[in-house]
Each structure stands twice: as C-alpha cells, then as structure tokens.
Amino acid sequence: MERPLGAQISHMLKDRGVTHVFGIPGVHNQEMYRGIEEAGLVHVLARHEQGAGFMADGYARATRSPGVAYVISGPGLCNIMTPMGQAYSDSVPLLVISSCLDETSATRGQLHQMLDQEGAAATVCDWSETALTAEAAYALIDRALLEFQTKRARSKSITVPIAALEGCTAPFPAANLSKAAKPQPNPQDVLQVQNLLDVAERPLFIFGGGVSDIGAVACVLRDTEAASFTTYAGRGLVSQDAPLHFGATLARPGSADVIGSADRVIAVGTELAEVDLWRSDLGHQATLVRVDLDTEVLCDRHRASVTVLSDADNFLAGLKVSKGTTGWNAPDVAARRHAWMTEIDAERPGLVPVIRSLRACVPEDVMIYSDMCQFAYAAKEVWDMDRPGHWHHPTGFGTLGYATPAAIGGAVARPGLPTMAIIGDYGFQYTAPELATAVELQLPLPIILWDNGKLGEIEDSMTRAQIAPNAVIQQNPDFLKLADAYGAHSAAPHSLDDMQDAVRRAFKADRPTIIRLTPDIVG
C-alpha cells in the first residue's frame, strides 16, 4: 500500500530484520515516526542524539546486527556524529537516518539549517548520501544492510529531505532472501600460509576483533602449537588457561621482544593500530601474514610479507596444518605474563585488586561496556574474558561518555541477560541524562562509576611530559543524589566485600544502579 515515505522506511527496516530504533523525534523527522508502531518497531527514546547513537552502537555490538538511529536535521545530525565516528573506528554496523531541509542554497535562517549536512556526516562514516526520492532511499537502505553483511562494518548516513518524507509513495521492493556472505579466502593463499606454518618452529598468532569463531581459534592453536596474543577487542577468543597465550598485552613494551622472537607471525582480523600497540612497530623480524577483509589494513605500515583478503573466520575454518612441535615454553610465557601484571599494578596502584574483586562477583555471561578511564585501561589488560564479544570499549576514536548509553543499548538487545557499564566520574557526566532512559526501561544495569575526582590519565600524562597539571581537577556532583533524582538505585561501598554485595544486588534490581567506587575502597 502507498504510505508517506517516512512510514515506508520504518516498514522496510522491519521487513529487513530490524527490530529496534534509537532516537529522538522532532518536527523535521516526525514523518519517520508515523510508521514505527504500525511496522512493529520498538523505539528507544534517548535524552540526546549522542546517547541515541551510542545506544544503537551498543545494541549492534551485542547482536552483531545493525543498530539504527533516527535523528533530526542540523543539530540532531551533528550531535550523533561522535557515535558515528566511534562506530566507524570500531567496525560497528550503525545506520543513521536523518531528515534534511528541502532547499538550502538560496535560503538562509531556516530551522536546523546547516551548510552541508551530507558532507558533515561524511567526515565520520563510511559513506553519507542524500536520498531525493523514495527509490533512492530504498536502494541506499538495502546497500547499507548488504555492506554490513559482506564488508567491514562501519557507520553509514542516509539523509532524506522533509518533503520526500512527507510524500506518499509506492512500497519498497521485496527483499532478496539470499543470505550474503563475507569473502572467502583464495585457496592458494590459504595453502601458502599452511606451508609457512608447517615449517615454523615458533609460530605466533595475533587475533583481533574481526574473529568470532572460538572453536576455529582453538583448533588452529592446538594443531600448530603456536603462541598467541589477542587485541583488546579479541579477548575471550583464546582460553584464559591456554599455556602459550600472552593475553591482551600487546601494549606492553616487552611484547615487541616476544613478537620479534617468533619465526612466523600471523595477524588475523586486526588492524594492529596505534591503539592496539601504543608503538609504531609491531616488533616482528620474521614473515608477517595479515588476514583481513579490509584492503587498507593489508597495505598498512606493517608491510606484511603475505596478505590474505578474507573474512577472518572463513580463513581460520579453512586452515589445515600439520601437528607442530612448539619452540615456545609454557613456564616462560607464564613468567612473562606475571611480570606484565606486576607492571600494570605498579603503573596504576590500587586498581588491580578492585578489578579482580569485581570480576569475581559478576555473572559468567555478563556483557561489559567500558569508557575512557583508568579503571577500564587497567581492566582491559588484566581481566581475562572467557568468551569473545563480551567486552566493548570505545577504541580508536576514543570518546568519553560511551559506556552508559552503549550499555543501555546492549541491555535492550539482551533482555534477561546481565549487562554492566564501567565509566569514570568525568566521562559519566558527558551522557549522564541517559540514566533516565535506563530507569524508564527498568533495566537492571550496574554502572560502576570510578570516582577519583579528577582526569587522572591526563594528569599523569602532563606529569610525564613535565607540564604542571592544569584543568584536571573538577568539582563533581553528589552522584548518589543524582541517581536518586533520576529514580535509579545507588551504592557507595567502602570495602571490596561491600562492593561485591552491591554489584550482585544491582544485577537483580528493577532499575539501574550507580555504584560509586573511590580509590579509598582499597584503603
């Protein structure tokens, strides 16, 4: 049946498998809200478009399916650009659909007017297009959804003029029911890697967030007897008990020496970016193999000797190698990991005991969303995950304020399953109003708020650079009263045992709980 295009878009998304939309209605995008309930979509109302974008991001990471946000023209689009940039950086399938003005070239002073909305969005996402017709809108939506399935998932922006949203139009075309697949490796490339591994004595794998098949990872490591690292995004891919696993410790300076001692290095599904290594060079001296579905990664500064254009899981599933005889020594690996844990404890005094105590009291299948804060930086290195895809962090773009709204999106995606946020006192205030959304949805969401009363990481960085710390101390609100004002629960434990009790209660609560921790908790 014919409907206004704004309503058709909601019906099309539902037909294509989308179930949730995050956003805020306004006079310019209200036509997109005409068909939401009729289509059967669940709409989650954010308090700010930045929050809506992070919620959609968190939903997408939890489900491995697209997160969709509706925003208005002008400021709405500008407000969601930070989440778009984060999703682009972290390979998250985020689709932002916004309204735009019908004409801007010869008219000024219109509501929500900006000079180039399409161009602005293009600076932080994979592509940004304006759909002037219904046919264009339908084609762009299908293009975005297809690329999410077959390519590296990154944020995309579709803008539709207000008049087009209001105009009645014919229905969207029927979906192509065939399931698209990510690229398979060239058999000759796989054979070349197999041959390299068959003669290797100290092979080393590095697994990134582009890998999800934990079984294939276990088989490859068993058959090759290789050592391994994961990136932060790849934690949980290798068993925490694996005797030759170095953990998510690529950022440790000593990891370069370990990598340099390998006679084959195979990096699968990882950018090996600055935020993975915190140094310019990986450290390898031997043959480096890169496996990725992004050609830009295969041609980066690390200059791999062998490149395989493929989905990471497809490559690992097809890799068949002879049983190896390892040149790695399990006690040496354990000693190295222990030394690195000691380093982390010395660098961030008092944090490691709190992190380990927190880990001991959360459910096994908890999904965690963390923010840019010292607590999370330490936890990413010392908190071993027992499954992949269950810790999400704003890597790369590195925005503050991510964790709370992203965890809301993750909790919406996983009803009945445990979700937790970890955020600093400063970052929490970037998106604090989204606490109202969590209360509104009655989400049992523990929000671990690390309150050291300052921008601790920036203070330390200034000190190392011999800059007198400036503008790093802020006056915080009373977070417990703030929680009460929003209708949330709160707790301020004074011991690790009290913290564990508060966390357990929070997972069973009828609404979110702010759990304020300070450095004094360890005495």
Secondary structure, DSSP 4 states (H G I P E B T S, - for coil): --EEHHHHHHHHHHHTT--EEEE---TTTGGGGTTHHHHTPEEEE-SSHHHHHHHHHHHHHHHTS-EEEEE-TTHHHHHTHHHHHHHHHTT--EEEEEEE-S--SS--S-TT--S-HHHHHHTSSSEEEE--SHHHHHHHHHHHHHHHHHS----EEEEEEHHHHHSEEPPPPPP--SPP-PPPPPHHHHHHHHHHHHT-SSEEEEE-TT---HHHHHHHHHHHT-EEEE-GGGTTSS-TT-TTB--S-TTSTTHHHHHHT-SEEEEES----HHHHSSS-----SEEEEEES-HHHHTSTT--SEEEES-HHHHHHH---PPP-----HHHHHHHHHHHHHHHHHHSTTHHHHHHHHHHHS-TT-EEEE-SSHHHHHHHHH---SSTT-EE---TT--SS-HHHHHHHHHHHSTTS-EEEEEEHHHHTTSGGGHHHHHHTT---EEEEE--SB-HHHHHHHHHTT----S-B-PPP-HHHHHHHHT-EEE--SSHHHHHHHHHHHHTSSS-EEEEE-GGGG-
